[in-house]
Amino acid sequence: MIACENSGHSIPDDFPEVRKIVEAGVTTNPKKDYELSRYACYLIVQNGDPRKEVIALGQTYFAIQTYRQEVADHFNELDEDNRRFVVRGDIKQWNQMLAETAHNAGVITNEEFAIFQNAGYMGLYG
């Protein structure tokens, strides 16, 4: 919570307290808990012990999300022609993967590949 406060964020906004009712035998007791914002989860995961599986998974998740955002930001900085070039390259790569997958599934001829590809479209769009 110190990192939250020192970065100018509001602790009550990112770590709001909530009450949960916990059943203990025949009685019920209210228990203080926290409902974490995404930012609070990030702070906890980034400052947690990576030897714990849940922390390691969380750190990996946020690292991947950060990378994805950096790639998206870079893509959005490109002009229209360069964006189209990148998209064409992606489509080429996906088509190569599709052809390899079809070949691994036993598709050999061009006609079989056309049937394979059409079945994929039918599965996506009916």
N, CA, C and O atoms as a MOPAC input file, in Angstrom:
PM7 MOZYME 1SCF
protein

 N      0.82200 1    -1.18700 1     0.00000 1
 C      0.00000 1     0.00000 1     0.00000 1
 C      0.87000 1     1.25600 1     0.00000 1
 O      0.43400 1     2.32500 1    -0.42700 1
 N      2.09800 1     1.11200 1     0.48200 1
 C      3.01100 1     2.25500 1     0.50200 1
 C      3.33100 1     2.70000 1    -0.92000 1
 O      3.34000 1     3.89700 1    -1.20700 1
 N      3.59800 1     1.73300 1    -1.82400 1
 C      3.88600 1     2.06500 1    -3.21500 1
 C      2.69700 1     2.76500 1    -3.85700 1
 O      2.87200 1     3.69600 1    -4.64300 1
 N      1.51200 1     2.33000 1    -3.53100 1
 C      0.29300 1     2.95400 1    -4.05400 1
 C      0.21800 1     4.40900 1    -3.62000 1
 O     -0.02100 1     5.30300 1    -4.43300 1
 N      0.42200 1     4.63000 1    -2.35800 1
 C      0.35200 1     5.98700 1    -1.80500 1
 C      1.46900 1     6.87000 1    -2.35400 1
 O      1.22800 1     8.02400 1    -2.70700 1
 N      2.68500 1     6.33900 1    -2.43000 1
 C      3.82700 1     7.12700 1    -2.90400 1
 C      3.73400 1     7.47500 1    -4.38700 1
 O      4.37000 1     8.42700 1    -4.84000 1
 N      2.95200 1     6.71800 1    -5.14000 1
 C      2.78700 1     7.01800 1    -6.56600 1
 C      1.61200 1     7.95200 1    -6.82800 1
 O      1.28600 1     8.23900 1    -7.98000 1
 N      0.98000 1     8.42100 1    -5.76200 1
 C     -0.11100 1     9.37300 1    -5.91600 1
 C     -1.48000 1     8.76000 1    -6.09700 1
 O     -2.44700 1     9.47200 1    -6.36700 1
 N     -1.57700 1     7.45200 1    -5.95100 1
 C     -2.87300 1     6.78300 1    -6.05700 1
 C     -3.54700 1     6.76300 1    -4.68900 1
 O     -2.89400 1     6.86200 1    -3.65000 1
 N     -4.84600 1     6.63400 1    -4.71800 1
 C     -5.62800 1     6.60300 1    -3.48800 1
 C     -5.74600 1     5.16700 1    -2.98300 1
 O     -6.23600 1     4.29200 1    -3.69700 1
 N     -5.29700 1     4.92900 1    -1.75600 1
 C     -5.38300 1     3.58200 1    -1.17600 1
 C     -6.83000 1     3.10800 1    -1.10100 1
 O     -7.10000 1     1.96900 1    -1.48200 1
 N     -7.77400 1     3.92000 1    -0.63000 1
 C     -9.16500 1     3.43500 1    -0.58300 1
 C     -9.75200 1     3.10100 1    -1.96200 1
 O    -10.64600 1     2.26200 1    -2.07100 1
 N     -9.25100 1     3.75700 1    -3.00700 1
 C     -9.75100 1     3.45400 1    -4.35500 1
 C     -9.19100 1     2.13300 1    -4.87900 1
 O     -9.90600 1     1.36300 1    -5.52100 1
 N     -7.91500 1     1.87100 1    -4.60500 1
 C     -7.26600 1     0.68400 1    -5.14500 1
 C     -7.30900 1    -0.51800 1    -4.20800 1
 O     -7.18800 1    -1.65800 1    -4.65800 1
 N     -7.47800 1    -0.27600 1    -2.91500 1
 C     -7.56300 1    -1.34700 1    -1.91100 1
 C     -8.81400 1    -1.14900 1    -1.03800 1
 O     -8.69100 1    -1.05600 1     0.18400 1
 N    -10.01000 1    -1.08200 1    -1.63500 1
 C    -11.19700 1    -0.84100 1    -0.80000 1
 C    -11.47100 1    -2.01400 1     0.14100 1
 O    -11.42900 1    -3.17800 1    -0.25700 1
 N    -11.75000 1    -1.67500 1     1.38600 1
 C    -12.08600 1    -2.70900 1     2.36500 1
 C    -13.50800 1    -3.19100 1     2.14000 1
 O    -14.40800 1    -2.40600 1     1.84200 1
 N    -13.69400 1    -4.49100 1     2.28800 1
 C    -15.01900 1    -5.10000 1     2.20500 1
 C    -15.16200 1    -6.05200 1     3.38700 1
 O    -14.16600 1    -6.47700 1     3.97300 1
 N    -16.36500 1    -6.37300 1     3.72400 1
 C    -16.62200 1    -7.32300 1     4.81500 1
 C    -17.18000 1    -8.59700 1     4.21800 1
 O    -18.06900 1    -8.56600 1     3.36700 1
 N    -16.65000 1    -9.71100 1     4.67100 1
 C    -17.15700 1   -11.01700 1     4.27200 1
 C    -17.70200 1   -11.70500 1     5.50800 1
 O    -17.19000 1   -11.53200 1     6.61400 1
 N    -18.73100 1   -12.47300 1     5.30400 1
 C    -19.28300 1   -13.27700 1     6.39000 1
 C    -18.66600 1   -14.67000 1     6.29800 1
 O    -18.80400 1   -15.36000 1     5.28800 1
 N    -17.98700 1   -15.06900 1     7.36800 1
 C    -17.31800 1   -16.36000 1     7.41200 1
 C    -18.07000 1   -17.26000 1     8.37300 1
 O    -18.31300 1   -16.90300 1     9.52600 1
 N    -18.43400 1   -18.43700 1     7.87600 1
 C    -19.11700 1   -19.40300 1     8.73100 1
 C    -18.07800 1   -20.18900 1     9.51700 1
 O    -17.15500 1   -20.76700 1     8.94300 1
 N    -18.23800 1   -20.20300 1    10.83500 1
 C    -17.32700 1   -20.94500 1    11.71700 1
 C    -18.18300 1   -21.82900 1    12.61400 1
 O    -18.61500 1   -21.42700 1    13.69500 1
 N    -18.40800 1   -23.02300 1    12.13800 1
 C    -19.26600 1   -23.92500 1    12.90500 1
 C    -20.71200 1   -23.45900 1    12.81700 1
 O    -21.27700 1   -23.35400 1    11.72900 1
 N    -21.30600 1   -23.18000 1    13.98100 1
 C    -22.70700 1   -22.74400 1    14.00200 1
 C    -22.83600 1   -21.22700 1    13.98000 1
 O    -23.94700 1   -20.70700 1    13.87800 1
 N    -21.71700 1   -20.50500 1    14.07300 1
 C    -21.77700 1   -19.04600 1    14.08200 1
 C    -21.24300 1   -18.47900 1    12.77100 1
 O    -20.57500 1   -19.16800 1    12.00000 1
 N    -21.55000 1   -17.22900 1    12.54400 1
 C    -20.99400 1   -16.50400 1    11.40200 1
 C    -20.29500 1   -15.26200 1    11.93100 1
 O    -20.81900 1   -14.56700 1    12.80200 1
 N    -19.11900 1   -14.99000 1    11.40500 1
 C    -18.33800 1   -13.84000 1    11.83600 1
 C    -18.00800 1   -12.96400 1    10.64500 1
 O    -17.62800 1   -13.46700 1     9.58800 1
 N    -18.15400 1   -11.63700 1    10.81100 1
 C    -17.70200 1   -10.75800 1     9.72900 1
 C    -16.17300 1   -10.69800 1     9.74500 1
 O    -15.54700 1   -10.66800 1    10.80400 1
 N    -15.59100 1   -10.68000 1     8.54600 1
 C    -14.13600 1   -10.64400 1     8.43000 1
 C    -13.75300 1    -9.55600 1     7.43400 1
 O    -14.36700 1    -9.42900 1     6.37400 1
 N    -12.72400 1    -8.76500 1     7.78400 1
 C    -12.26000 1    -7.70900 1     6.90000 1
 C    -11.48200 1    -8.32500 1     5.74000 1
 O    -10.67500 1    -9.23400 1     5.93600 1
 N    -11.73100 1    -7.82400 1     4.53300 1
 C    -11.06400 1    -8.29500 1     3.33600 1
 C    -10.85600 1    -7.09100 1     2.42500 1
 O    -11.29700 1    -5.98700 1     2.74300 1
 N    -10.18900 1    -7.29900 1     1.29900 1
 C     -9.94600 1    -6.22100 1     0.34400 1
 C    -10.38200 1    -6.64600 1    -1.04100 1
 O    -10.19600 1    -7.79700 1    -1.43400 1
 N    -10.96200 1    -5.71500 1    -1.78200 1
 C    -11.32400 1    -5.92200 1    -3.17800 1
 C    -10.31500 1    -5.12500 1    -3.99500 1
 O    -10.38300 1    -3.89600 1    -4.04100 1
 N     -9.38500 1    -5.81400 1    -4.63600 1
 C     -8.25100 1    -5.15600 1    -5.26800 1
 C     -8.57300 1    -4.65400 1    -6.67200 1
 O     -9.24900 1    -5.32000 1    -7.45600 1
 N     -8.06300 1    -3.45200 1    -6.96300 1
 C     -8.13000 1    -2.95600 1    -8.33800 1
 C     -7.04800 1    -3.65200 1    -9.15100 1
 O     -6.19400 1    -4.34400 1    -8.59600 1
 N     -7.08600 1    -3.46800 1   -10.45300 1
 C     -6.05000 1    -4.04400 1   -11.31600 1
 C     -4.68200 1    -3.51100 1   -10.91700 1
 O     -3.70500 1    -4.26000 1   -10.88600 1
 N     -4.60900 1    -2.22000 1   -10.61200 1
 C     -3.35200 1    -1.59800 1   -10.20500 1
 C     -2.84600 1    -2.21400 1    -8.89900 1
 O     -1.64900 1    -2.46500 1    -8.75900 1
 N     -3.73200 1    -2.45400 1    -7.96000 1
 C     -3.34100 1    -3.07000 1    -6.68600 1
 C     -2.81100 1    -4.48300 1    -6.92500 1
 O     -1.81600 1    -4.88100 1    -6.31900 1
 N     -3.46300 1    -5.23900 1    -7.79600 1
 C     -2.97900 1    -6.58500 1    -8.13600 1
 C     -1.57600 1    -6.50800 1    -8.72900 1
 O     -0.70300 1    -7.30800 1    -8.39500 1
 N     -1.37500 1    -5.54100 1    -9.60700 1
 C     -0.06300 1    -5.36200 1   -10.21800 1
 C      0.99600 1    -5.10200 1    -9.15600 1
 O      2.05800 1    -5.72400 1    -9.17600 1
 N      0.71700 1    -4.18600 1    -8.22600 1
 C      1.68300 1    -3.86900 1    -7.16900 1
 C      2.00500 1    -5.09500 1    -6.31700 1
 O      3.16700 1    -5.34700 1    -5.99800 1
 N      0.98900 1    -5.84300 1    -5.95700 1
 C      1.19400 1    -7.02900 1    -5.11300 1
 C      2.02900 1    -8.07100 1    -5.85000 1
 O      2.97200 1    -8.62900 1    -5.28800 1
 N      1.68300 1    -8.33000 1    -7.09900 1
 C      2.38500 1    -9.35000 1    -7.87300 1
 C      3.83400 1    -8.94400 1    -8.13900 1
 O      4.74000 1    -9.76900 1    -8.01800 1
 N      4.05600 1    -7.69100 1    -8.49700 1
 C      5.40500 1    -7.24900 1    -8.81700 1
 C      6.30600 1    -7.20700 1    -7.58900 1
 O      7.52800 1    -7.26800 1    -7.72400 1
 N      5.73700 1    -7.10500 1    -6.41100 1
 C      6.52900 1    -7.04000 1    -5.18800 1
 C      6.46400 1    -8.33800 1    -4.38500 1
 O      6.97700 1    -8.40800 1    -3.26900 1
 N      5.83100 1    -9.36500 1    -4.95800 1
 C      5.68500 1   -10.63800 1    -4.26200 1
 C      6.88000 1   -11.55400 1    -4.46600 1
 O      7.80200 1   -11.23700 1    -5.21700 1
 N      6.85300 1   -12.67400 1    -3.80000 1
 C      7.91500 1   -13.67900 1    -3.85100 1
 C      7.72000 1   -14.56400 1    -5.07900 1
 O      6.76300 1   -15.33800 1    -5.12100 1
 N      8.60600 1   -14.47200 1    -6.08700 1
 C      8.41900 1   -15.24300 1    -7.32200 1
 C      8.57700 1   -16.74900 1    -7.13600 1
 O      8.32700 1   -17.50700 1    -8.07200 1
 N      8.98800 1   -17.19900 1    -5.95000 1
 C      9.04400 1   -18.64300 1    -5.70200 1
 C      7.64600 1   -19.21500 1    -5.51300 1
 O      7.44900 1   -20.42500 1    -5.62600 1
 N      6.67700 1   -18.35500 1    -5.22800 1
 C      5.29000 1   -18.80400 1    -5.11200 1
 C      4.68100 1   -18.82600 1    -6.50400 1
 O      4.79600 1   -17.85900 1    -7.25800 1
 N      4.03600 1   -19.92600 1    -6.83700 1
 C      3.52800 1   -20.11800 1    -8.19500 1
 C      2.57800 1   -19.00400 1    -8.63000 1
 O      2.68300 1   -18.50400 1    -9.75000 1
 N      1.66000 1   -18.61600 1    -7.75900 1
 C      0.67600 1   -17.59700 1    -8.13800 1
 C      1.36000 1   -16.26200 1    -8.42900 1
 O      0.92500 1   -15.53000 1    -9.31800 1
 N      2.41200 1   -15.94000 1    -7.70000 1
 C      3.15100 1   -14.69900 1    -7.94300 1
 C      3.91700 1   -14.79800 1    -9.26100 1
 O      3.90900 1   -13.85800 1   -10.05600 1
 N      4.57600 1   -15.92900 1    -9.49400 1
 C      5.32000 1   -16.12100 1   -10.73900 1
 C      4.38800 1   -16.03300 1   -11.95100 1
 O      4.73200 1   -15.42200 1   -12.96200 1
 N      3.21400 1   -16.64600 1   -11.84000 1
 C      2.24300 1   -16.57400 1   -12.93700 1
 C      1.76100 1   -15.14100 1   -13.14900 1
 O      1.61700 1   -14.69200 1   -14.28600 1
 N      1.51200 1   -14.43300 1   -12.06100 1
 C      1.07900 1   -13.04000 1   -12.16500 1
 C      2.14800 1   -12.16000 1   -12.78500 1
 O      1.83900 1   -11.30400 1   -13.61300 1
 N      3.40700 1   -12.35900 1   -12.39700 1
 C      4.49500 1   -11.57900 1   -12.98300 1
 C      4.61700 1   -11.84700 1   -14.47200 1
 O      4.84700 1   -10.92900 1   -15.25900 1
 N      4.46100 1   -13.11200 1   -14.85700 1
 C      4.50200 1   -13.46300 1   -16.27300 1
 C      3.35000 1   -12.79900 1   -17.01900 1
 O      3.54400 1   -12.26100 1   -18.10900 1
 N      2.15800 1   -12.83300 1   -16.44100 1
 C      0.98200 1   -12.21300 1   -17.06500 1
 C      1.23100 1   -10.72300 1   -17.31800 1
 O      1.01200 1   -10.23600 1   -18.42700 1
 N      1.68700 1   -10.00500 1   -16.29600 1
 C      1.89700 1    -8.56600 1   -16.45700 1
 C      3.05400 1    -8.26300 1   -17.40300 1
 O      3.01700 1    -7.24900 1   -18.10000 1
 N      4.07700 1    -9.10900 1   -17.44800 1
 C      5.17400 1    -8.91600 1   -18.39900 1
 C      4.65700 1    -9.06400 1   -19.82900 1
 O      5.00400 1    -8.27100 1   -20.70500 1
 N      3.83100 1   -10.07600 1   -20.06000 1
 C      3.26700 1   -10.29100 1   -21.39800 1
 C      2.35400 1    -9.13800 1   -21.79000 1
 O      2.40900 1    -8.66500 1   -22.92500 1
 N      1.51100 1    -8.67800 1   -20.86200 1
 C      0.59800 1    -7.57700 1   -21.15900 1
 C      1.37500 1    -6.29000 1   -21.47200 1
 O      0.99000 1    -5.52500 1   -22.35600 1
 N      2.46700 1    -6.06400 1   -20.74100 1
 C      3.28900 1    -4.88800 1   -20.99700 1
 C      3.89500 1    -4.96200 1   -22.39300 1
 O      3.88200 1    -3.98100 1   -23.13600 1
 N      4.42500 1    -6.13000 1   -22.74400 1
 C      5.00500 1    -6.31100 1   -24.07300 1
 C      3.95100 1    -6.10300 1   -25.16200 1
 O      4.20900 1    -5.43500 1   -26.16300 1
 N      2.76700 1    -6.67500 1   -24.96200 1
 C      1.69000 1    -6.52400 1   -25.95200 1
 C      1.33100 1    -5.05500 1   -26.14800 1
 O      1.09000 1    -4.61800 1   -27.27300 1
 N      1.29400 1    -4.29600 1   -25.05900 1
 C      0.96900 1    -2.87700 1   -25.16700 1
 C      2.07100 1    -2.11900 1   -25.90100 1
 O      1.78800 1    -1.22800 1   -26.70100 1
 N      3.33600 1    -2.47600 1   -25.62800 1
 C      4.45100 1    -1.83000 1   -26.33000 1
 C      4.37100 1    -2.10500 1   -27.83300 1
 O      4.59800 1    -1.20500 1   -28.64200 1
 N      4.05100 1    -3.34400 1   -28.20400 1
 C      3.92800 1    -3.69900 1   -29.62100 1
 C      2.77200 1    -2.92600 1   -30.24700 1
 O      2.89800 1    -2.40500 1   -31.35500 1
 N      1.64200 1    -2.85000 1   -29.53500 1
 C      0.48400 1    -2.12000 1   -30.06600 1
 C      0.80600 1    -0.63300 1   -30.21700 1
 O      0.42400 1    -0.01000 1   -31.20700 1
 N      1.50300 1    -0.07100 1   -29.24100 1
 C      1.87700 1     1.34500 1   -29.33500 1
 C      2.78000 1     1.58000 1   -30.54400 1
 O      2.60700 1     2.55300 1   -31.27800 1
 N      3.74700 1     0.67800 1   -30.74400 1
 C      4.65900 1     0.81200 1   -31.88000 1
 C      3.88000 1     0.68900 1   -33.19500 1
 O      4.10900 1     1.46400 1   -34.12400 1
 N      2.96900 1    -0.27400 1   -33.27500 1
 C      2.16100 1    -0.46500 1   -34.48100 1
 C      1.33400 1     0.79000 1   -34.77200 1
 O      1.22800 1     1.21100 1   -35.92400 1
 N      0.75100 1     1.38500 1   -33.73400 1
 C     -0.09300 1     2.56700 1   -33.92000 1
 C      0.69600 1     3.80300 1   -34.33200 1
 O      0.11800 1     4.76400 1   -34.84000 1
 N      2.00800 1     3.79000 1   -34.12000 1
 C      2.85200 1     4.91200 1   -34.54400 1
 C      3.19000 1     4.84800 1   -36.03100 1
 O      3.65000 1     5.83300 1   -36.60700 1
 N      2.96400 1     3.68600 1   -36.65400 1
 C      3.28400 1     3.52000 1   -38.07100 1
 C      2.27600 1     4.24800 1   -38.94900 1
 O      1.12100 1     4.43800 1   -38.56600 1
 N      2.73400 1     4.65700 1   -40.14600 1
 C      1.78800 1     5.23800 1   -41.09500 1
 C      0.97300 1     4.11000 1   -41.73000 1
 O      1.27000 1     2.93300 1   -41.53100 1
 N     -0.03800 1     4.47400 1   -42.48200 1
 C     -0.98500 1     3.50300 1   -43.03900 1
 C     -0.29600 1     2.46100 1   -43.91400 1
 O     -0.60900 1     1.27500 1   -43.81500 1
 N      0.63500 1     2.87900 1   -44.76800 1
 C      1.31100 1     1.93000 1   -45.65600 1
 C      2.12000 1     0.90300 1   -44.86400 1
 O      2.09600 1    -0.28400 1   -45.18800 1
 N      2.82400 1     1.34400 1   -43.84100 1
 C      3.61900 1     0.41600 1   -43.03600 1
 C      2.74100 1    -0.50900 1   -42.20100 1
 O      3.10200 1    -1.66500 1   -41.97800 1
 N      1.59400 1    -0.01800 1   -41.73700 1
 C      0.65700 1    -0.89000 1   -41.01800 1
 C      0.16600 1    -2.00700 1   -41.93700 1
 O      0.10100 1    -3.17100 1   -41.54200 1
 N     -0.17700 1    -1.63000 1   -43.16400 1
 C     -0.63400 1    -2.63700 1   -44.13100 1
 C      0.46300 1    -3.66600 1   -44.40400 1
 O      0.18500 1    -4.85900 1   -44.52800 1
 N      1.70900 1    -3.19800 1   -44.49600 1
 C      2.84300 1    -4.09300 1   -44.72300 1
 C      2.98600 1    -5.08900 1   -43.57700 1
 O      3.21100 1    -6.27700 1   -43.80800 1
 N      2.85700 1    -4.60600 1   -42.33800 1
 C      2.94700 1    -5.48000 1   -41.16000 1
 C      1.81200 1    -6.49700 1   -41.17000 1
 O      2.03700 1    -7.68000 1   -40.91200 1
 N      0.60000 1    -6.04900 1   -41.46700 1
 C     -0.55500 1    -6.95100 1   -41.48200 1
 C     -0.39400 1    -8.01400 1   -42.56600 1
 O     -0.70600 1    -9.18300 1   -42.34100 1
 N      0.09700 1    -7.60800 1   -43.74600 1
 C      0.34200 1    -8.59500 1   -44.81700 1
 C      1.35700 1    -9.63900 1   -44.37100 1
 O      1.20000 1   -10.82600 1   -44.66000 1
 N      2.39800 1    -9.20000 1   -43.66600 1
 C      3.39500 1   -10.14400 1   -43.15800 1
 C      2.79500 1   -11.11600 1   -42.15600 1
 O      3.11000 1   -12.30600 1   -42.16900 1
 N      1.92100 1   -10.59900 1   -41.27900 1
 C      1.24800 1   -11.46400 1   -40.29800 1
 C      0.37000 1   -12.49400 1   -41.00300 1
 O      0.37400 1   -13.67400 1   -40.64900 1
 N     -0.38200 1   -12.03600 1   -42.00200 1
 C     -1.27400 1   -12.94900 1   -42.74100 1
 C     -0.45700 1   -14.02000 1   -43.45400 1
 O     -0.84200 1   -15.18900 1   -43.47300 1
 N      0.67700 1   -13.62100 1   -44.04400 1
 C      1.54800 1   -14.58900 1   -44.70800 1
 C      2.01700 1   -15.64900 1   -43.71400 1
 O      1.99700 1   -16.84300 1   -44.01000 1
 N      2.43500 1   -15.20200 1   -42.54400 1
 C      2.91100 1   -16.13800 1   -41.52400 1
 C      1.79400 1   -17.08300 1   -41.07300 1
 O      2.02700 1   -18.28100 1   -40.91700 1
 N      0.58300 1   -16.55500 1   -40.86400 1
 C     -0.54700 1   -17.40000 1   -40.43700 1
 C     -0.92500 1   -18.39500 1   -41.53000 1
 O     -1.26500 1   -19.54200 1   -41.23900 1
 N     -0.86600 1   -17.95500 1   -42.79400 1
 C     -1.17400 1   -18.86800 1   -43.89800 1
 C     -0.14300 1   -19.98700 1   -43.99500 1
 O     -0.49300 1   -21.12500 1   -44.30600 1
 N      1.13300 1   -19.67300 1   -43.73100 1
 C      2.16400 1   -20.70800 1   -43.73200 1
 C      1.90900 1   -21.71700 1   -42.61600 1
 O      2.06900 1   -22.92100 1   -42.81600 1
 N      1.51400 1   -21.23100 1   -41.44800 1
 C      1.20300 1   -22.12200 1   -40.33100 1
 C     -0.00900 1   -22.98600 1   -40.66100 1
 O     -0.04500 1   -24.16700 1   -40.31800 1
 N     -1.00600 1   -22.39300 1   -41.32900 1
 C     -2.19300 1   -23.15200 1   -41.72700 1
 C     -1.81100 1   -24.26000 1   -42.70500 1
 O     -2.26700 1   -25.39600 1   -42.57800 1
 N     -0.97200 1   -23.92000 1   -43.67900 1
 C     -0.55100 1   -24.92700 1   -44.66200 1
 C      0.22700 1   -26.05400 1   -43.98000 1
 O      0.04900 1   -27.22400 1   -44.32100 1
 N      1.08000 1   -25.71000 1   -43.02700 1
 C      1.84100 1   -26.73200 1   -42.29800 1
 C      0.91500 1   -27.61800 1   -41.47800 1
 O      1.09100 1   -28.83500 1   -41.43600 1
 N     -0.07300 1   -27.00800 1   -40.82500 1
 C     -1.03800 1   -27.77300 1   -40.03300 1
 C     -1.84200 1   -28.70500 1   -40.93100 1
 O     -2.08200 1   -29.86100 1   -40.58200 1
 N     -2.25300 1   -28.20000 1   -42.07800 1
 C     -3.00800 1   -29.03400 1   -43.02500 1
 C     -2.15700 1   -30.20300 1   -43.48900 1
 O     -2.63000 1   -31.33800 1   -43.55400 1
 N     -0.91100 1   -29.92600 1   -43.80800 1
 C     -0.01300 1   -31.00700 1   -44.25500 1
 C      0.15700 1   -32.06100 1   -43.16500 1
 O      0.13900 1   -33.25900 1   -43.44900 1
 N      0.32200 1   -31.61900 1   -41.91900 1
 C      0.45500 1   -32.54900 1   -40.79100 1
 C     -0.81700 1   -33.37300 1   -40.56800 1
 O     -0.77100 1   -34.46900 1   -40.01000 1
 N     -1.95900 1   -32.82200 1   -41.01600 1
 C     -3.22600 1   -33.53700 1   -40.87400 1
 C     -3.48300 1   -34.47500 1   -42.05000 1
 O     -4.51900 1   -35.13800 1   -42.10400 1
 N     -2.53600 1   -34.53000 1   -42.99500 1
 C     -2.67900 1   -35.45800 1   -44.11100 1
 C     -3.19400 1   -34.82200 1   -45.38900 1
 O     -3.47600 1   -35.53000 1   -46.35600 1
 N     -3.32500 1   -33.49700 1   -45.41600 1
 C     -3.78100 1   -32.79600 1   -46.62200 1
 C     -2.58300 1   -32.67500 1   -47.56600 1
 O     -1.55000 1   -32.11500 1   -47.19900 1
 N     -2.72800 1   -33.20700 1   -48.78700 1
 C     -1.59900 1   -33.23500 1   -49.71400 1
 C     -1.86000 1   -32.37500 1   -50.95000 1
 O     -1.04600 1   -31.51400 1   -51.28300 1
 N     -2.97200 1   -32.59500 1   -51.62500 1
 C     -3.22600 1   -31.91600 1   -52.90300 1
 C     -3.82800 1   -30.53200 1   -52.67000 1
 O     -4.31500 1   -30.21400 1   -51.58500 1
 N     -3.77600 1   -29.71900 1   -53.73400 1
 C     -4.36900 1   -28.38200 1   -53.67600 1
 C     -5.87900 1   -28.45000 1   -53.42900 1
 O     -6.43800 1   -27.63100 1   -52.69900 1
 N     -6.53300 1   -29.44700 1   -54.05500 1
 C     -7.97700 1   -29.60500 1   -53.87700 1
 C     -8.30300 1   -29.93800 1   -52.41000 1
 O     -9.24700 1   -29.39300 1   -51.83700 1
 N     -7.51200 1   -30.83600 1   -51.81500 1
 C     -7.71200 1   -31.17700 1   -50.39700 1
 C     -7.48800 1   -29.94700 1   -49.50700 1
 O     -8.20100 1   -29.73300 1   -48.52600 1
 N     -6.48200 1   -29.15100 1   -49.87200 1
 C     -6.21400 1   -27.94300 1   -49.07700 1
 C     -7.38300 1   -26.96300 1   -49.17400 1
 O     -7.76300 1   -26.34100 1   -48.18200 1
 N     -7.94700 1   -26.83100 1   -50.36800 1
 C     -9.10100 1   -25.94000 1   -50.53900 1
 C    -10.26700 1   -26.40400 1   -49.68100 1
 O    -10.94500 1   -25.58800 1   -49.05700 1
 N    -10.50200 1   -27.70500 1   -49.64800 1
 C    -11.57700 1   -28.26700 1   -48.82100 1
 C    -11.27800 1   -28.02900 1   -47.34600 1
 O    -12.16600 1   -27.66000 1   -46.57800 1
 N    -10.01700 1   -28.24200 1   -46.95400 1
 C     -9.57200 1   -28.02000 1   -45.57300 1
 C     -9.80000 1   -26.56500 1   -45.15700 1
 O    -10.35600 1   -26.29100 1   -44.09300 1
 N     -9.36300 1   -25.64100 1   -46.01100 1
 C     -9.49700 1   -24.21500 1   -45.70500 1
 C    -10.96500 1   -23.80400 1   -45.66400 1
 O    -11.36100 1   -23.03000 1   -44.79100 1
 N    -11.77000 1   -24.30200 1   -46.58300 1
 C    -13.19000 1   -23.99200 1   -46.60600 1
 C    -13.87900 1   -24.50500 1   -45.34100 1
 O    -14.75600 1   -23.83400 1   -44.79800 1
 N    -13.48600 1   -25.68700 1   -44.87100 1
 C    -14.07000 1   -26.22900 1   -43.64300 1
 C    -13.76100 1   -25.31100 1   -42.45800 1
 O    -14.59000 1   -25.13500 1   -41.56500 1
 N    -12.56900 1   -24.73300 1   -42.46200 1
 C    -12.21700 1   -23.78900 1   -41.41200 1
 C    -13.10300 1   -22.56100 1   -41.44100 1
 O    -13.58700 1   -22.11400 1   -40.40200 1
 N    -13.31900 1   -22.01200 1   -42.63400 1
 C    -14.21600 1   -20.85600 1   -42.77500 1
 C    -15.63400 1   -21.19500 1   -42.36300 1
 O    -16.30600 1   -20.40100 1   -41.70400 1
 N    -16.09100 1   -22.38100 1   -42.75600 1
 C    -17.44000 1   -22.79600 1   -42.39400 1
 C    -17.55900 1   -22.92600 1   -40.86600 1
 O    -18.59000 1   -22.59100 1   -40.28500 1
 N    -16.49300 1   -23.41600 1   -40.23100 1
 C    -16.50500 1   -23.52200 1   -38.77700 1
 C    -16.55700 1   -22.15600 1   -38.11100 1
 O    -17.18900 1   -21.99600 1   -37.06700 1
 N    -15.90100 1   -21.17700 1   -38.70500 1
 C    -15.89500 1   -19.81800 1   -38.13200 1
 C    -17.20200 1   -19.06200 1   -38.40800 1
 O    -17.76100 1   -18.41700 1   -37.52000 1
 N    -17.67300 1   -19.15600 1   -39.64900 1
 C    -18.77700 1   -18.29600 1   -40.07500 1
 C    -20.05800 1   -19.02800 1   -40.40100 1
 O    -21.05700 1   -18.39900 1   -40.74600 1
 N    -20.05000 1   -20.35300 1   -40.29800 1
 C    -21.26400 1   -21.09800 1   -40.58400 1
 C    -21.40500 1   -21.27600 1   -42.05400 1
 O    -22.37200 1   -21.88400 1   -42.51300 1

